[in-house]
Amino acid sequence: MTKIKTNIPEGPLAEKWTKHKADLKVVSPANKRKLDIIVVGTGLAGASAAASFAELGYNVKNFCYQDSPRRAHSIAAQGGINASKNYQNDNDSDFRLFYDTIKGGDYRSREANVYRLAEVSGDIIDQCVAQGVPFAREYGGNLANRSFGGVLVSRTFYARGQTGQQLLLGAYGALNRQIAKGQVEMYYRHDMLDVVTIDGKARGIIARDLTTGEVKRFGAHAVVVATGGYGNVFFLSTNAMGSNGSVQWQAYKKGAYMSNPAFVQIHPTCIPVHGDQQSKLTLMSESLRNDGRVWVPKDKKTVEKLQNGEIKASQVPEEDRDYYLERRYPSYGNLVPRDVASRAAKERCDAGYGVNETGKAVFLDFKDAINRLGKDVVEARYGNLFQMYEKITDVNPYEEPMMIYPAIHYSMGGLWVDYNLMTNVPGLYAIGEANFSDHGANRLGASALMQGLADGYFVIPYTIGNYLADEIQNPQVDTNNEAFAEAEKAVTEKLEKLKNIKGKTPVDHFHKELGKIMWDKVGMSRNEKELKEAIEEIKALRKKFWEDVLIPGDLKEFNPEIEKAMRVADFLEMGELMARDALERNESCGGHFREESKTDEGEALRDDKNGAYVSAWEYKGDDKTPEMHKEELKFEFVTLTQRSYK
């Protein structure tokens, strides 16, 4: 088994990052002008990294498959961004944010990486305020905070329910400034299809121009992957339809380890599925659980009346309501972490208390908040979210409770990276949701934006210099190198192979079938029997895909179907690895719930003796079993305890 080198510095937790920065090599301004960096992705992680690199003087090539960097999926984040500023004077600190994140991830993340995240969190807020991000403010002008699931303090900065949009506009402005200066060369509507390695180092990418179909070569001294997660393996998720894990998957097939792929988050507050033709799910911000109360009826006769439309939720008397999160978890109530809230909702619905016609919904009620605070205050905090809910469901949440149900949301797993955010392939980095590093088995709310901006603004600008300091004597990468020719040939052959199948079944059919297998057997709960079945079913579905997929149109034109086909081809391989990773992990932790491993009360039961590791899967070839390496997780500064929110 390969020994995994994490490059985590020695010393006290609070001094590791400071010491590490002092030990890193740096590149002089004159030498930065000789070095090229490719950044794939323009969300919060990608845009902040590209802008930061350019500001430092590197030559940056930035890629996105959208028609504008501001269309990145980070724009959809709603509730807020965490930082340990302690503005509420409620005893928050870097250590408390660190501990909440470690505990929230069910003790399956690295201490050093998580503490660094907490340590730089305050700088993110200062940076974004300087960029003009319109955070909510208190009456006196100070920045406002609200609480989020899994914590007992208020540390979440927000801009109504549009925090992701406002933060992305800040990063987008910084990026645009560098584009205008010529430091960033922006490639819109380009889809990365392969990583190019020369002598074991990442030296560029192969990308397809989505408007013309042309396959192109791009070289650089380092490649940074910032392409988000792979939740769309499940077909129905809160991700944008274009969000995909293909870049991660191509990196994996070029030697980068894939870590913890089974760790996928189920978000508890999504609008329930409403039909077979639905293509994605809509997230309702977790911030709503601040003031909203989650409940189902106590009596199944009341449930039947609700399901049949005989009564409205507002007509159910207070004494007939089961506020089950407050009942089960009195300390945290409605603000338990996402995995806990999701499983609790599923349990109530599985027990027959689901409140919509499908039996797959619970109520999120703002009646008490409106009575306590007034409608104006609730509207100021959540008005755009309420408006969005009403547009989608035709129900006014000021008058009737929202209906919510868990859905696939975020992928905690991703490419393995060391403390410097570099994969095991030299020169290939992964940041934001594309790596595995900070969230363990469950991500706390408002931490995705924090990690993306921390990685892009305050971590990788330092650590990439340590690698590039040894590259200044290497000339600009020659894309005529044989490695580029081979990678381009492989991509072209894969495109042509797909196009020439000339089957009868559309791409979406296979994606939906995969999603059903994944949700039913690799979803909210998992067991050995069904995981083994899922692996075999995915293999069979993949075989059918390569025999019968239908792709209309031509390769040398704008053709969304070939884009989808390439992604679904990757999903059909990725889903199998996710099931295999879940099968190997014989414990429950965070979002990974094995039915064989639970407490007497039905909560996740960890196995710290055998489960305190990061899986790192190595690709061994098509149709060959990948090899799993393990990075042992060492806990020096926290004590492993059974997670409790009671």
N, C-alpha and C positions, 0 to 999 in steps of 0.2 A: 504494500500500500504506500502511495506517495506521501511523503511528509509535507504538510502544508505550512508554508512560511507566511505568517500574518504581518510581520514587521511592526508589531505593537511595541512601543517603547516601554522600558522598565520605569519603575518609580511610582510615587503616589499618584492616585487617580487624577487629582486636580492639577498635577504638574506635567502629565504625559504630553499633552498637545504643545504646551509652551516649550518643553525640552525638545520635542521632536522637530518643531519649526527651527529651533536654533541649530539643530544638527543637519538640516536639509541643505543640499547644494543649491545654489542659485545661478541664474543665467544673467549676464550683463545686458543692459539695454541694447547695445550694438549687436550682440549675438542673438537676441530675441528676433531681430529682423531677418535672420537667416533661417528661422525655424517655422515650419508649417504644422498646424493642428487642424484636424477634421473633427467637427462636432456634429453628431447626428441627432437631430431633435431640437425643437425650439420652445418646449414648455418651460416651466420655471427653472428646472435644472439646466437644460440646454441653452436657453437664452441667457441666463445669468453667467454660465461658464463661458460662452462665446464672447459676450460683451467684456467679461473680465480679462480673458486672454488677450483680446484686441487692445484693451486699455493698457495692458502691460507691454504691448509692442509685438506680440506674435502675429503671424499671418494666419488668419482663420478662414476655413471653408465651413460653412454652416448649411445643413440640409434639413428640409422638411418635406413631407409628402403633401401637405396642405398648400393652398394657394397663397397663404400668408402665415408668418410665424405666430401671429396672434390668434390663429385658429387651433392652436395646440390645446389638448384636452385639459390642461391645467386651468383653463378659463372656466371650466364647469364647477370647480370647487366652490363650496358655498359658505361653510360655517365659520372658518377662521384659521389663524396660524398661532401656534403656541410660542411663548417666550417667557423666560423666568425673570421678568423685570420686577416682580413684586410691587407693582403699582397699587394694588389693593391693600397692601400692608397686611396680608393674610398669611405671612410666614412662608411664602414661596422662596425658592432658591434654586441654584443650578443643581444641587444635589437632589432636591425634591423632584425636580423635573426629570432628572436622570433616573431616580428610583421609580417614579411612576411609570416611566417608559419601559424600564426593565421588567417591572412587575406586570404591566399591561401586556407585554409581549410574552408573558408566562415564562420568564427566565430562559429564553432561547435566543438571546442576542448578546453581542460582545459588550462587555462593560466599557472598554476604552472608547469604542466608536460612539456609544450612546452618551457617555459623559461629554465627549467633544461636541456632540450635537447640542446638548443643553448649554454648554459653555459659550457657543457662538450665537445662540438663539437671540440674545438681546441685541447683538450687532445687526441682525437681520432687520429688526424693527427700525432701528436708527437709519439704516440704508434705505428702507422703503419709504419712511417719512420724508427723507431728503429727496427722494424721487417724486414725491407728491401723492403717494398713495393715500386716499381719503379714509383713513381709519375712523371708526366711530369715536366720538369724544364725550366725556362727561360734561356736566353743566359748566364746570369751571375751566374747561378747555383741555384737561388732561385726557390722554388716550384711555378709552374704555376697555374693560375686559369682561368676558363672561366665562362661565364654567362649561366644561365638556365632560363626556363620559370617562370614567376611570380615575378621576382625580377629585380632591376635596378642596382645591383652591381655584381661584379665577385667574387664568393666565392666557386666555385665548383672545387675541386681537382680531377685530373683524370690521368689515365694511358691509353692513347689513347682511344680506345673503349672497353677496357677489364678491367675496374676498378673493377667490382665485382669479376672477376677471381683473380686478383692480391691481393685484400683485403682478399679473402677467403683463398688464399694460405698462407698469413700471419697468419691468425687465425688457419688454419690447422696445420701450423708448431708449433705454441704454444700448440695446442691440442696434437699433436704427441709427443711432448716432455714429456707431462704429462702421456700419454699412456705408453711411454717407462719407465718412472719412477714408474709405477704401481699405480699412483694416480687416473687415469681414466681407468675404465674397459669399453672397447668399444664393443658394440653389433651391428655388421653390419647385414644387411638384416633382421632386426627385425621390425615388424609393430605393433605399439601400438594400441590395440583394446579396452581398457577400463582403467578407473581410479579406483583405490581401495581406499575407504574411511573407516576409523575406528573411531567411536565416533565423526563423523563429520569432521575429518581431513584427508587430502590426505596422504596416507601411502604407495602408490606403484602403479604399473600398471600391466596389463595383456598384453602380446605381443605374436605375432605369428612369429616363425622362418620361414621366407619365403622360405628357401631352403629345409626344412624337413616337414613343416606344423605343427610342434609341438607348442602347446599353453603353454606358460610359465608364471610363477609368479615372480615378482621382487618387493622387498620392499625397502623403504627409509623413512627418516624423512621429506623429502619435495620433491615435484615434480615440475619441471619447463618445461612448454610447449613452444617450440620454433620451431614450425612446419610450419611457413609461413601462407599463405592465402588460400582462398577458391574460387578463380576466376574460377577454372575449373568446377564449377556448370554450367557455360555457355557452356561447352564442348570446343568450340573454344575460346582460349585465348592465351596470350603470355607465360603462365606458362608451365613448363615441364609437360609432360603427367602424371607423378606420383604425382605431387603436389596436395594436397587435404586438405580439412578442417576436416577430420575425427577425429583427436585428439581433436580439439576444440569441435566438436559435441559430442563426448563421455564425455568430461568434462561438457558440457552444460546439458547432460542427467543425470549427477551425481550431479547437483545442481548449477554449475557455471553459472552466467548470461552471455548471449550473447548480445553484445552491437552493435547498429547501423549496423545490417547486410545488410541493404539496401545501405550502402555507399560503392559502388564499383567503382573503377576508370576505365574510358575509356581513353586509351592512344592514342594520335592523330597521331603518326608516326609509323604505322605498315604496313607491306607489305599486300596489299589487298587479300581477299579470292580469290582463283583461281580454286576451284572445290569442288564438293560434297564429295569427298573422303578425303579431307584434315583433319588432326587430330589435328593440332595446328597452331598458327599464329606466325610469326617472327617479333620481335620488331626491329625497327630502332631507335637508341638512340635519345632522345630529344636533345642531344647536337648538332645534325645536324641543329636544328633550330637557332643555333647561327649564322651560315653563309649561310644557305640555305633559300631561299625565297619561300613561299607557294603561289600558284596561280592556277586559272582556267581561261579559255578563257572568254572574255566578251560576245562573240557572240555564239549562239547555233548552227549556221551553222558550225563554227569551231569545236565545240564539236562533232558534227556528223562525221566530217571528221577524227577526232582523234579516235573516237570509231570504225570507219570502217577501220582504218589503212591506210587511204588515204594520211595522212601527219604525220610527226613526231612533237613532242612537240617543238623541237629546231627550227622548221620552222615557228612557230607562232610569228609574229612581236611583239615587245615590247609594242606598242600602243594598241594591241589587248588582252593584258593580264590584268586580274584583281587580283592584289595582295591584296586579300580581308582582310587579317588580318591587314596589314599595313593601309588599308583604314578605317577599323572599329575601330582599337585600335592604334591610332598614337603614344601614349606614349610608349607602349610596343611592338607594331608590331608583328613580328613572335614569340616573347617571352612571349605571354600571357600564363596563366596557362593551364594545360592539359584539364581541363573540358571545358574551354572557346574555345580553339582551336578545340576540338573534335566536339562540337556542331556547330561551324561555318562551319566545313567541311561537316557535315551532312546536314546543311541547304543548302549549295551550291549544293550538290549532289541531295537532294530532289527537289531542284528547277530546276533540269535538266542540271546541268553543270558538272556532273561527267565525267572524262576523259577516263576511260577504257571501255571495252565492256559491263561490267555490270552496268556502271554508278555510281560505288561506289569507286571513287578514285579522288584524287587531286594531283597536282604536288608539289614536293619539289626540287627546282632548285638551282644549285651551279654555274651557269654560271657567275654571277656577282662576286662571291667570288673568283673564279679562275682568272678572269680578274683583280681583285683588289689585290689579295695576291700572285697569282702564283700557278700553279698546285702542285709544291713541298710542299708548306706550307699546302695546303688543304689535300694533301696525308699524310703529317706527323701527322695532327690532326685526320683524319678520315679514313685513308687508309684501315684498316681492315674492317670497316663498309662498305665502298664502294665495297671492294672485296666480302664480304658476300652477298651484294645486287646483284652483277653481277652473282654470282654463282647460286642464287635462281631464278633470273628473266631473265638472259641472256641479260641484258641491261647494258651498260657501263655508270655509273652515272657521269663520267667526261665529257661525250659527250651528254647525254640526261638526263632530269630531272628524279628523282625517282618518282614512284607513291606510295602514301601512303593513308591509310584510318584508322579511329579509330577502336580500338579493346579492349576487356576486358583485364585488366592488373593487377591491385593491389586491395586488399581489405582493405579499411580503417577501416571497422568494424572488430570485433573480440571479444574475451573474455573480459568481463569487468574486470578491475583491479583498485586498489586504487593507491595512490601515491607511495606505496612501490612495485608496480607491482604484488601484490597478488590479486587473484580473491576473491570472497566472500566465497569460500571454504578455510578454514585455511590450510596453507601448500601447496596450489596449486597456482603456479605462471604462468604468461604468458608474454612473451617478444617478441620484434620484431613485425613482421606483424601479429603474432598470437593474439595480443591484439589490443584494439581500441584506445589507449590513446593519440596519438600525432598529428594525421593528420586531424581530423575533417571530413568534407565532401569531401575533395579533397587533395591529397598529392602533394606537390611541387616536381618537378624533383630533383634527387640526395639527397633526404631526407630519402629514405628507408634504404640505407646503413648506413647513419648517425644514424638512430634510432636503427637498429640492433646492431651496435657496442657500441652505448651509453648504451643501456640496458645491454648488456652482459659484457662489460669491466668496466663500471663506475657507474652503478646504482644498479643492483641486487646483486653484491658482498657485498655492504653495507647493503641493506635492508633485505636480507635473514637472515643475522646474528641476526637481531632484533627478528625474529621469532624463530630461532634455539637456541637462548640463553635460552629459556624456555624448550628446548627439550633434554638437555644434560643428564638428569636423566633417560630418556626413553631408554631402551635397543634397540639393533638392531631389526628391524621390523621382526616379525615371519610370514613368508608367509604361514604357516599352519593355520593361523587364519581363522575363518569361513568366514570372509568378502572376503578373497582371493578365497576361494573355491566357494562361490556364484558367484563372478565376473567371474571366469574361466568357471563355468557351464553355465552362461548366454552367454558368448562369443561362447563357443562350440555349444550350442543349436542354436544360430543364424547362425553359419557356416553350421551346418547340415541341418537346415531348408532351407537355400538357395540351398544347393547341392541337396536336395531331391525334389525340385520343378520339376526338369526334364522337363522343358518347351521346347519351340521351337525357342525362340527369343534370339539372342545374347545380352550380356550386352551393347555393344556399341550402339545398336539400341535405347535402352531406354535412354542412356546418350545423344545421338544426339537429340532425341525428346524433352528431358528436356531442352537442350541448345537452341533449336528453340523457345520454349515457353518463356524462360528467356530473350533471345535477343529481341524477338518481343514485349514482354509486360512488362519486368522488366529491360529493357536495357537503351539506351541513353535517352529516354524520356518515361514518365509514366503518366497514367491517371487512375482515379478511376475505370472506366468501365473495362479496360483491366487488371488492377491489380486483381480485383475480379474474372475475367475470368481465369487469370493465376493460382490463388489459387485452383479453382475447377479443372482445367485441370491437374495440378500437382497431386492433390489427385487421379484423375482417372488414371493417368499414373503410379502412385505408386501402385495402386491396380493391374494393369496389370502386373507390374514388379514382384510382389510377387506371381502371378499366372502362369506366362509363361516364366520366365527367364531361359535361357539355360546356364549351367555351366559344361563344359566337364572336364574330369580328376578326380583326387581324392583329398581329403583334406590333406592326409598325404604325400604330395609331393610338389615339386615346381609347383605352379599353378597360373599363373598371372590372370587367369579369375576369380578366387575366390577373389583375391585382388581387382580387378576392381569392382566386384559385391558388396563387402562390402562398397566400396567408393561411388558407385552410389546409393546404398540404403541410405547412409547418405545424399548425394546430393538431393535426392528426398524429404527428409524432410527439409533440409536446404533451398532449393529453395522456399518452401512454406513460411518459416519464413521470408526470404528476401522480398517476395512480401507483406507479412502482415506488415512488418516494413515500407515498402514504402507506403503502403495504409494509415497507421496511421499518417505518417508525411505529413500534408497538407500544404506543402511549397516547394519551390525549394531552394536548397542550394548545391553548389559544384557539385559533380557528380550525385546528386539526383535531377532530373529535372522533376517536376510535370507540365504538360501542363496547368493545371488550375491556376498556380501561376508563372506568368512571367511579366516583365515590357513591356511597349509599344514598346520597341526596341527588345523584344524577349529574354532578359537576365533573369537569375534566380532571382526570387523575394522571399526573405526570409520573414518569419513572426516571428520577434524576440519576440513578446509578448507571442506566444504559442509554438514556435519552438526551443527556446534556452535550449535544454535539450539533455542528452544522454539517448537513450533507453536502458533498461536493461531487457531482456526477460528471464523469469523463466519458465523452463520446468515443465509441469503439468501432463505428462503422454502421452503415444501413443494415437493419434487420439483425444486428448483433446486440447482445445485452450490454448496456453501459456499465461501467465500473463506478461504485460509490466509494469515495474517500471520505474521511471524517476529520473535521476540525474540532478538537475538544474545546468545549467552553469552560473557562476557568473563572470562578467567581471569588475574588479576593475582597471585595468591598460591600457585597450584599450577601445576606443569608438566604439560601433557598428555602422557601416555605410554600406550603400548599396555598395557592392564591384564594383569598376570601374577600368578598365585598359586602359581607353581612354586618 
